[in-house]
Amino acid sequence: MLRIIDARTGEPMDAAPARRGLTRIEVHASGFDASGLRVLLVADLLVRALELGGTPVWALLTGEREQAELRAAGAALGIRPFEDSRGLGAALGEAQVVHVAGEAEETAPEGVRLAVASVDAAVPLAPAADSDPATWRLALLARRRTLPLRLDADTLDEAGRTLARWRGAVALWARQPSRPVPDDVRGRLRGSWEDDLDVPATLRVLEWVETRPDLADGARFETYAYADRLLGLDLTRDVGRAP
């Protein structure tokens, strides 16, 4: 069960309190900047985590400024589109409302609030045409959402190296017979992201799986493919390509 810390109370809450009940996610991003993009990414992770647990989700984006630019940048990072919240009320069968917002953003009084710390971007917000947007996504995922993040050339270089190494490894592991994700590995993965969306802990599980000596390569492949349903890093992109 996914549990998130409500920024209003500091208490952990079930993100989906009713089994199979609809969770509405309202994303509050006031403009097109790195902090707004991080808010969108955290909301995308929340949607993915809930859907992996079988919870239906209705995701909405609020805001008045630079929404087209923000949506375009989000799409480049693999963030799935959110509906426009204007003029929409509560949904039939709605069991929970979660507001995902920057720390200074105003939100509606009802529902759980998921706060996202700011980003200090020392690089242009739009990735270069020849760069991989997934590098930006990984760089933004590498620090807990409650902690401020500095996004600079070194951070992006490190994320790019990690992404290249993992994709190369996944392509090699895919050549071996498939094996199921071990129960203890699956438990660690789900335990990480179901603990207040601790995605950096999820990344550490992948680092552990990468070098764990008793795992078959087919199990490593299936583990990375499974985790990527949450991470959205296109880790299987190079499978089947010529070395």
Secondary structure by P-SEA (a helix, b strand, c coil): cbbbbccccccccccccccccbbbbbbbbccccaaaaaaaaaaaaaaaaaaaabbbbbbbbbbccaaaaaaaaaaaaccccccccccccccccccbbbbbbccccccccccbbbbbbbbbccccccccccccaaaaaaaaacccccbbbbbcaaaaaaaaaaaaaaaaaaaaaaacccccccaaaaaaaaaaaacccaaaaaaaaaaaaaccccccaaaaaaaaaaaaacccccccccccccc
